[in-house]
Amino acid sequence: MKTFILSLFTFLVISLLTFFGYNSYKNADNYINISKEISSQKGANEMFEDKLNKILETITFGTYDKHSQETYSRQELEKFAENTYQTSLAYLYYFFGTIVVFLVLFFFLDKEFLIIYIALAGIVSLVFALISPLIMMIVYQAFPILGEVTLSFESKSIIGTIEKMYHDKNYVIAVLVLLFSVLIPFLKSMVLLLYGFFKETGMGKSLILFVDKIGKWSMADVFIVAVLVVFFSTKQDIHTSIKLEVGLYFFIGYVMLSMLGSSLIGNRTK
């Protein structure tokens, strides 16, 4: 009966994490799309047209008010983008707050079930880490009269980055990122989950040994995040604005849960 209640409880908690994670991802994705739209309005041609409209509005004493209308629309779009970004962060806080609260609860309720919870929470965090935007980069330059003109806009998730590397024929890097940011992390989480179910069997002991072996690759997760950040930042040109997005925090969350789960298993061998 206790196992059934804990299983149902875990299912509800994971469902809650999925809800928070999805809303954080969705709002972050919307924020990127809105930011891309705003950036497209600040291209060289668009800025030249805007300046021309401003001149026309001035000499017509406001009769031709396209500049004011577009400025107002852009300001409203920027406000909406900021609200969307803050909503994404709020759900991210709910996501990690829920993880921490129930880590403590499971620790006191059932330490054996704690490993299953950590594995499932890690999988959820990893899924959203892979599909959520990682960072957003805008390259711009200030021109006389026109002002700041956007030269390029870039934002990718980990999966999107792998695809881009593949299409750019950076096959080795693409395979390494796929291996260390997707395949091995999922393998770690699945091993933790299987251990939670089969810890009292001979298979449980084998899983402990396996976790110990792949534990040597634990820093590879962090290294891959660094590689991805460098991949974007090396494209810095003229003036660059880089903003970290929720995908990075989801991945860090997975890494911390993975390390915690591996540590709990490791303690059983001592």
C-alpha positions in Angstrom: 0.0 0.0 0.0 2.8 2.4 0.9 4.5 1.7 -2.4 1.3 2.4 -4.3 0.8 5.7 -2.5 4.4 6.8 -3.1 4.2 5.8 -6.8 1.0 7.8 -7.2 2.6 10.7 -5.3 5.7 10.6 -7.5 3.5 10.5 -10.6 1.7 13.7 -9.5 4.9 15.5 -8.6 6.5 14.6 -12.0 3.3 15.7 -13.7 3.6 19.0 -11.9 7.3 19.4 -12.9 6.3 18.7 -16.5 3.6 21.3 -16.3 6.0 23.9 -15.0 8.8 22.9 -17.3 6.6 23.0 -20.4 5.3 26.5 -19.5 8.8 27.8 -18.9 9.9 26.3 -22.3 6.9 27.6 -24.2 7.2 31.1 -22.8 10.9 31.1 -23.5 10.3 30.0 -27.1 7.7 32.7 -27.5 10.1 35.3 -26.1 12.7 34.2 -28.6 10.2 34.5 -31.5 9.1 38.0 -30.3 12.7 39.1 -29.9 13.5 37.9 -33.4 10.6 39.9 -34.7 11.8 43.0 -32.9 15.3 42.5 -34.2 14.0 42.2 -37.7 12.4 45.6 -37.3 15.9 47.1 -36.6 17.6 46.0 -39.8 19.3 48.6 -42.0 16.4 48.9 -44.5 13.8 49.0 -41.7 15.8 51.7 -39.8 16.2 53.8 -42.9 12.5 53.6 -43.7 11.7 54.5 -40.0 13.9 57.6 -40.2 12.3 58.6 -43.5 8.8 58.2 -41.9 9.9 60.3 -39.0 11.0 63.1 -41.3 7.7 62.9 -43.3 5.8 62.9 -40.0 7.7 66.1 -38.9 7.2 68.0 -42.2 3.5 67.0 -42.4 3.0 68.1 -38.7 1.8 64.6 -37.7 -0.7 64.1 -40.5 1.5 61.2 -41.8 2.0 59.3 -38.5 3.3 56.0 -39.6 6.5 56.5 -37.5 4.6 57.1 -34.3 2.3 54.1 -35.0 5.3 51.8 -35.6 7.2 53.1 -32.6 4.2 52.5 -30.4 3.7 49.0 -31.8 7.4 48.2 -31.2 7.2 49.5 -27.6 4.2 47.3 -26.9 5.9 44.3 -28.5 9.0 44.9 -26.3 6.8 45.1 -23.2 5.0 41.8 -24.2 8.4 40.2 -24.8 9.6 41.2 -21.3 6.4 39.9 -19.7 6.8 36.7 -21.6 10.4 36.4 -20.5 9.5 37.0 -16.8 6.7 34.4 -17.0 9.2 31.9 -18.4 11.6 32.6 -15.4 8.7 32.4 -13.0 7.8 28.9 -14.2 11.5 28.0 -14.1 11.6 29.0 -10.4 8.4 26.9 -9.7 10.1 24.0 -11.5 13.3 24.0 -9.4 11.4 25.0 -6.2 9.2 22.0 -6.6 12.2 19.7 -7.1 13.9 21.0 -3.9 10.8 20.8 -1.8 10.0 17.2 -2.8 13.7 16.2 -2.5 13.4 17.1 1.1 10.0 15.4 1.5 11.1 12.1 -0.1 14.3 12.2 2.0 12.2 12.0 5.1 9.4 9.8 3.7 11.3 7.1 1.9 15.0 7.4 1.1 14.7 4.3 -1.1 12.1 6.0 -3.3 14.2 9.2 -3.4 16.5 7.7 -6.1 13.5 7.0 -8.4 12.3 10.6 -7.9 15.7 12.0 -8.7 16.0 9.9 -11.8 12.5 11.0 -13.1 13.1 14.6 -12.2 16.4 14.5 -14.0 14.8 13.1 -17.2 12.2 15.8 -17.2 14.8 18.5 -16.7 17.0 17.0 -19.4 14.1 16.9 -21.9 13.4 20.6 -21.5 17.1 21.4 -21.5 17.4 19.9 -25.0 14.5 21.6 -26.6 14.5 25.0 -24.8 16.6 27.9 -26.1 20.1 27.9 -24.6 21.3 31.5 -25.2 20.2 34.4 -27.4 22.7 36.4 -29.3 22.2 39.7 -31.1 24.9 41.3 -33.2 24.4 45.0 -33.9 26.3 48.2 -34.9 25.6 51.8 -34.4 25.5 53.8 -37.6 25.3 57.6 -38.1 21.7 58.8 -38.4 20.2 55.3 -38.5 21.3 54.4 -34.9 21.7 50.8 -33.7 21.2 48.4 -36.6 20.8 44.7 -36.0 23.2 42.7 -38.1 22.2 39.2 -37.0 20.0 37.3 -34.5 20.9 33.8 -33.2 19.2 31.5 -30.8 19.4 27.7 -30.6 18.4 24.9 -28.3 20.9 22.1 -27.8 19.1 20.0 -30.3 19.0 22.9 -32.7 22.7 23.5 -32.2 23.5 19.9 -33.0 21.5 20.2 -36.2 23.3 23.4 -37.2 26.7 21.8 -36.6 25.7 18.8 -38.7 24.5 21.0 -41.6 27.7 23.1 -41.3 29.6 19.8 -41.7 31.1 20.0 -38.2 30.4 16.3 -37.9 32.9 15.4 -35.1 31.6 18.2 -32.8 28.0 17.4 -33.6 28.5 13.8 -32.7 30.4 14.7 -29.5 27.7 17.1 -28.4 25.0 14.5 -29.2 26.9 11.9 -27.2 27.6 13.9 -24.1 24.6 16.2 -24.0 21.9 13.7 -25.1 22.8 10.0 -25.2 25.0 9.6 -22.1 22.8 11.9 -19.9 19.7 9.8 -20.8 21.7 6.7 -20.2 22.7 7.9 -16.7 19.1 8.8 -15.8 17.8 5.5 -17.0 20.4 3.6 -15.1 19.4 5.5 -11.9 15.8 4.8 -12.6 16.4 1.1 -13.1 18.5 1.0 -9.9 15.6 2.5 -8.0 13.4 -0.5 -9.1 16.0 -3.3 -8.9 18.3 -2.2 -6.1 17.7 -5.3 -4.0 18.6 -7.7 -6.8 21.8 -8.8 -8.4 21.0 -6.3 -11.2 21.2 -3.5 -8.7 24.8 -4.3 -7.9 25.7 -4.4 -11.6 24.0 -1.0 -12.0 26.1 0.5 -9.2 29.3 -0.6 -11.0 28.0 0.8 -14.2 27.2 4.2 -12.6 30.7 4.2 -11.2 32.2 3.7 -14.6 30.2 6.4 -16.4 30.7 8.7 -13.4 34.2 9.3 -14.8 32.4 11.2 -17.6 30.4 13.4 -15.2 32.4 16.6 -16.0 31.7 16.1 -19.7 28.2 17.4 -19.2 29.6 20.7 -17.9 32.2 20.8 -20.6 29.6 20.4 -23.3 27.7 23.5 -21.9 31.0 25.4 -22.1 31.5 24.3 -25.7 28.0 25.4 -26.7 28.5 28.8 -25.1 31.8 29.2 -26.9 30.2 28.1 -30.1 27.9 31.1 -30.0 30.3 33.6 -28.4 33.1 33.0 -30.9 30.8 34.6 -33.5 30.9 37.9 -31.6 31.4 40.7 -34.1 31.3 44.5 -33.6 28.8 44.7 -30.7 27.2 41.6 -29.3 24.4 41.1 -26.8 24.3 37.6 -25.2 21.5 36.5 -22.9 21.4 33.2 -21.1 18.1 31.4 -21.6 16.2 28.7 -19.6 17.7 25.8 -21.5 21.0 26.4 -19.8 19.4 26.3 -16.4 17.4 23.1 -17.2 20.7 21.5 -18.2 22.4 22.6 -15.0 19.4 21.2 -13.1 19.9 17.9 -14.8 23.6 17.8 -14.0 23.0 18.6 -10.3 20.3 15.8 -10.1 22.5 13.4 -11.9 25.4 14.1 -9.5 23.1 13.7 -6.5 21.7 10.4 -7.7 25.2 9.1 -8.5 26.4 10.1 -5.1 23.5 8.3 -3.3 24.2 5.1 -5.2 28.0 5.5 -4.6 27.4 5.8 -0.9 25.8 2.3 -0.9 29.1 0.8 -2.0 31.0 2.2 1.0 
